[in-house]
Amino acid sequence: MAEPRAPGGVIDGFRLEEKIHQGNMAEIWRVTRPDVSTPLVMKIPAFRDSSDPAALVGFEVEQMILPTLSGLHVPRFFAAGDWSIQTHIVMELIAGPSLRARLDDAPLDPGELASIGSRVAAALHDIHVQHVIHLDVKPSNVMFRASGEAVLIDFGLSRHDQLPDLLAEQFPLPMGTGPYISPEQIWGVRNDPRSDLFALGVLLYHLLTGERPFGNPTSLRGLRRRLYRDPIPPRALNPACPPWLQEVILRCLEIEPSRRWDTAAHLAFELQHPEQVSLGVRAQRMRRDGPWTVARRRFRSVGEPNLRQSAAGQVARGPIILVAIDLASGSQPLSDALRLTARRVAQTEPGARLACVTVLRTPRVAIDANAEAEGSVRMDLLVKLKHWSRPLGTDIGRITHHVLEAPDAAAAILEFARSNHVDQIVIGSRGSSSLRRYLGSVSSEVVAQALCTVTVVKTPARESESAEPSPP
């Protein structure tokens, strides 16, 4: 019989085929089992006399957290072994490349970088809503499926809101990877999902400029510099960086978590809609802050912050609300009712992002399309949309406007909601009639197919009955 840790060996019913990685902390084997068709890998900790105790605890953490996660953005969990025989984790093999390979290609094109960033942010949002904060986001821990989705791996430093934090209980020093660790992690704070946004900001900065914003510190003193020293603005290192991308990256790298994006979904939204990014002082910076600003910041950094947060709690405080407006109907009472509901939602959810959406219907088959005329109609709708939202009184940084072009309004709204991680859809309905019941309506299709909460707004029956039976 083959040795257990050699090709051909069997551990817990899994046959070791080949070792595909040997690291300081673990080795990765490609494994098979007769009843499983999915490509698999087995992760086995590398025991040595000098093994880092935190790494061994981290392996326990990953064994505890990975089975709680599901979805496209994490490897599928299959099995784990205890310490009495051979501890291990068996998971899905992600065949695509890691992001680490792209570091040699830096600086990347801003458009490509935005695509990468939005996919990683989507993956972070997916684990955050499942109560997990990764806390070790770096290029080697981000992989991509053949279909393009980002996959997060290595949850050895992660924190689950509803499970014991074994690392915090046993080790007082900061846990993370030097270039990517957030300021609050330096203080031992491990319960804020915005720490992952800081690390993603470091990653984007590196891929955009070819340099790390805070270098590669190897001491606690070096790590603490990011508590008061801001990075060189990306545009000073790469003139091809557009202002909107600098705004996004520098906001990720803010020292105080409250000054970063509220959620990973908000960050993904901005990267997918660069034309909607609200530009501030960050976008125009060409040099670091002056010595007096740094000195004041350094003085404030002496006291340890008192941060109490959770992944799911922070996500809940920053929902994305899609408000679907039919600008062509001419139904003023319904428009007013929809606006009133949107205002109430905005007041109830102070951290909410409002995406005001209308649909420009296009023919399923374009014949002699007049692009100039369509562009004029689209611009007119955008102006009307902004006019509609002005009375909401919402902070300009929290509201965006989108004219979707599609032959099917319901399908366009549903796809926008899916791809932008929308938490709630607010949509109007002009009541019922025999024709609408027969043909259906946009609002009924959205209610039936949406994966999130849908609020349907109606007007009094007398107005609904007199309205045209055109959706939504």
N, C-alpha and C positions, 0 to 999 in steps of 0.2 A: 504494500500500500504506500502511496506517495506521502511525503511529509506534509502535515497540515498547512504549512506556510510556503509550500512550493507548488508550481504548476501541477495540476492533477489532484492536489489535496482537496479534502472536503471539510467544510466548516458549517455546521448547522444545516446540512442538506444542500449547501451551495458549493459547486465545484469551482475551484480557482483556476482560471484560464491563463491569465498573464498579469504581471504587475505593470500598471500603466503610469504610476507615479510613486516616487519615494521622497517624502519630505522629512523635515526635522521632527514634526509632530505626529505624522500619520503616513501610512502607505495605502495606496488605492489599487485594488485588484478588479479586473473584469471577471465577473462570475456568471454562472448559468445554473438553472435548476430546471429539470424536465417539465414541470408543470407551469413554468412562467415563460411567456414569449417575449416580454419586454426586455430590452438590453439592460443589464444590471451592473452595478459596481458595488464592491464591499470596501468600506473604510475601516482600517484597523489602526489603533494608536501604536506609535513606535515607542516601545518601552526601552529606556536606557537608565543606567544608574544616575545620570545627570538630568533625567527628564524633568521638565518644568511641572511642578504640582498643579499650577493653574491650567496647564494644557490638559492634564488628566481630568480635572474637574470640568473643563470645557467640553471634553468628550461626553461626560455624563449629561451636561446641559443639552448638547445636540441630540443625544438619545432621547431626552425628555421632550424637547420642543418639536423636532422634525415630524413626529407622528401626529401632532396637532394641526399641521398645516396641510392645505390642499390647494389645487389649482395649477394653472399653467406656469406660474412664476416661481415654483419651487420644485425640486426633484420629488417624485412620488416615493413615499416611504414603503418598504416591504418587510423588513425584519431588523431585529436588534438582538445581540447576545450579551449575557451578563458577564461579570468578571470571574466567575468561578471556572469557566472553561476558556473561552476566547472572546473578549468583548469586541463588538463590531457593530456596524450599521450597514444594512443593505438598502440601496436606493436605486432609482432610475438613473441610467447612464444618459447624460446630456451630451449628445455627440457634437454639438456646435462649438465654436471657439469661445475663449474667454476674452474679456475686454482688454486684458493685459497685452495681447498681441498688437493692439492698436496704438500703444504708447510710442512705438517706434515710428509711427506715421504722423505724429503730431508735428505741426499744428493741423488739425482737421478743418475741413470746410464748415462754416457755421451752420449751414443747413443740415449736413450730416450729423453734426454734433447735437443739434436740437432734436433730431430723430432718436439718437442714442439716449439722450437725457430723458426724453419723454417716456421711452420704453422702460428705462430703469426706474423712473419715478412711479410709473404705473405698477411695477413689481413691488416697490416699497409700499405703495398705498394698499396693495392686496394683502401684504402680511400685517400691516398696521391695523386693518379692520379685523384681522384674526388675532389681535391682542399681542402681536410680537413686534419688537424693535430689534433690528439686526445688529447694530452697534459695531460692525466691522465691514462697512461698505468700502470696497477697493476694487481695482480692475480685475484682480485674480479671482474675486468672489462673485463676478458677474459673468454669466454665460448667455448664449443666445440659442434658441431653438431654430431649426431649419425654417420654421414659419415666421421667425422674426421676433418672437416675444423674449424679453429678458428674463433670465432665471437666476435667482439668488441662491448661492450655496454657502456652506460652512457657517452653521449657526452656533458655533462653540462659544461665542461671546455674547449671545443674544439674551434678551430679557422677555419673558412672557408675563403679562399683567396678572394672570391668575395662577401662576406657579411659583414655587420658591426660587429666589435669586441666589443660587448656590455660590456664584462668584463673589457677589457683594458680601455674603455672609462670611466668607473665608479669607478674602484678600482685600486689604485696604488701599492698595495702589491702583492708579488708573488702568483700565483695561481697554486696549484698542491698538491700532496700528499707527505709529508715530505721525506720518504725514496727514492722516485722515481723521484723527481723533478730534472730537468737538471740545470746545472750551468747558462745557458742563461735565463732560466725562472726566476731564482732568481733576475735577473736584469729587469724582466718584458718583455723580448723578447718572443713573442708568434707566430712568423712567420717562424720558422725553423723546417721542418719535422724531422731533425736529433735529435730533443729533444725526439721524440718517441723512437729512437734507443738507447738513453741513458737509458731511463726507462726500455726498454727491456733488456738491459745489466744488470741493477740492478736485474731484475726479474730472469734472468738466473744465476747470481752470487748466489742469495739466494737459488735457487733450487739445485745448485751444491754443495754449502758449508754448507747450513743450517744457514748462517749468512747474514745480510744485509751489503753491502760494506761500507755504510756511517751511519750505525745505524738508529735510529728513532728520528731525531731531532725535537724539538717542538718550537724552537725559530729561528728568522732570523739569529742570530749569529751562531747557530748550522748549519743552512743550508749553510751559507757562507763558512764553512770549506771545502766543496767539490770544491770550487774555487781554492784551492791550495793544499789540502791534498789528495793524491792518496790512493786507497784501498789496503789492504793486497792482494798480488797475490793469486788467487784461489788455485794454486798448493801447497802453503804453508799451506792451511787449509784442502785440500783434495788431497792427493798424487795420487788418481786415476784419477785426471783431466789430460787429455792428453795435450801436448803443444799447439796443434792446437786450442783446445777449449779455453785455456787461452788467446791465441792471439786474438780470436774472441771477447771474453767478454771484455778484457781490452781495445780493440779498441773501443767498444761501449761506454766505460766509460771515454774516453778521455775528458778533460775539454773543449778543443776547438772543436766546431762542425766540423771544417774542417779536423780534424785528425780522425774522426769517419768514418764509412762506408758512401759512398756517398748517397746511397739510401737503403731502406728496401729490395728492390729486390736483391741488391748486398749481403746484409747480409743473406738473405734466400738462395742465391746461395752457399755461403761459407758453411753454415750449412748442405746443401744437398751434398756437395762435399768436405768433410774434407781433403781428400788426396791432394786436390788442393790448400789448404790454404798456402799462402806464410808466412813462419815463420820469425819473426824478434826478436828484443830485448824483446818485450813483452812476447813472448812465454817462455823465459828462466828465467824470474824474479822469485825470491824466497823471496824477501823482499821489503818493501816500499822504496821510494826515500829518500835520506839523507836530513839532516836539511838544507843544503845550497840550494839544489834544491827547497825545499819547501819554503824557505825564498824568493828566487827570484820569485817564482811563486806567492807568497802572495803579493809581491810588485807590480807585474804586474796586479793583480786582483783588485787593488784599483780603476782604471778607468773603467767606464761603457763601455761595448763593443758597437760598432756601427754595428749591424747586420741587414741587409736588405735581406729578403729571402721570398720564397713562397713555398708551398708544390709542386704544379705542376712544378714550375720553377726548383726546385732542382732535381726532378725526371727526367726532360728533360735533365739535364746536366749529368746524369749518366746512359745512356742506356746500355742494355745488347745486344750485337751483336753476333749472331750465324753465323759462317762462315763454310759452309758445303763443305768439300773437298773430292773428289773421288781420293784416292791414287792408285787405281788399274787400272785406265784407261790408263795411260801412255801418256796422252795428255799434253805435257810440255807447249805449248803455252797457253792452257786454264788454267793450274795451275798458270802460271806466271800472266795471266790477273786477275785471282781471287785474287792472292796475292797483286797485285797493287791496286785493288779495296778495299781490306781490309785495306791496308796501308792508303789510302785516307780517309776511314771512321774513322780510329783511329786518324788521324791528324785533321779531322774536329770536332771530338767529344773527347776532351782531357780527359773527365771523363768516357769514355766508357769502359766497360768490354768486351773483345773479348773471345768468347768460340769457339775454333777450334774443329770441330766435323768431324769424319769420321765413316762410318758404316761397320762393319764386318758382311757380310751376313751369316746367319745361316739357316740350313734346317728347314722347318716348323715342321717336325717330326724327332727327333734325333734318328738315328739308329747306334749303336756301335760307339758313338762319342768318339773321342780321346781327352780327356780333356787337356792332356799335349801338344798335337800338337796345339789345339785351343789357349791355353795360350801363346804358342810361337808366333803364328800368331798375336795375339792381341798385344803382346809386340813389335813385329816388326812394326806393324802399329803405335803404340804410338811413337816409336822412329822416324819413318818417318814423323809423324805429327809435332813433335817438330822441326825436321829439316826443314820442310816446313815453319814453322812460324818464324824461327830465323831471316830471313831478314827483318821482319816487324819492328824490333827495338823497340817494345813496352815494357814499363816497366813490369818486370816480375810479379809484383803484379796485373797486369791488364789483363793477358792472361792465359787461362787454356786450357787443351787438353783432349779430351774425345773420346774414342773408344766405340761406341754403338754396341751391338750385337743384331741383329734382322733379320727376314726373309724379312721384308718389309722396305727398306731404307727410303722411304717417310714418312711412319707412325712413324718410330723411330725419325726422325728429327722433325716432328710435335709435338710428345709427349714431346720431350726434350724442345722444344720451349715453349710449354704450361706450363709444370711443373716448368720451371726456369724463367718465366716472361720475355721472350725474347722480345725485342722491334723491332728488325730487323733481317731478315735472308738474308745472302749473299750466293748465290748458283750458280754454273756453269751450263751451258747448251751447249751441243756440236752440236747445230744446229738441222736441221730437215731432215727427210727422210720419205719415205712412210711407212717403218716399224715402225719408232718411232711414227708417227702420228697414226698408227693403235694400237700399244701396249701402247702408252703413255710413259711418262718419269717421273723420280723422280722430276725434277724441275717443270714440269707442274702440278703435283699433289700437290706439296708444294705451288705453287702460288694459286691454286684453293682453298685449304683448310686452309691455314695459317690465323691466327687471327691477325697477325701483318704485318708490311711492309716487302715485299720481293724484293730484288734486284737480278736480273738475269744477270749473266756475260756471254758474248759470245766472241768468237774469230772470226777473219775474215772468210768469207764464204769458202774459199779454204781449210782452216784447218778443218772447221766443216764438210764439205762434205766428207773428207777422213777419219774421225774418226769412230771408232767402234760404233755401235748403242746400246751400253750398258749404262744404267743410272748411275749417274744423268746427 
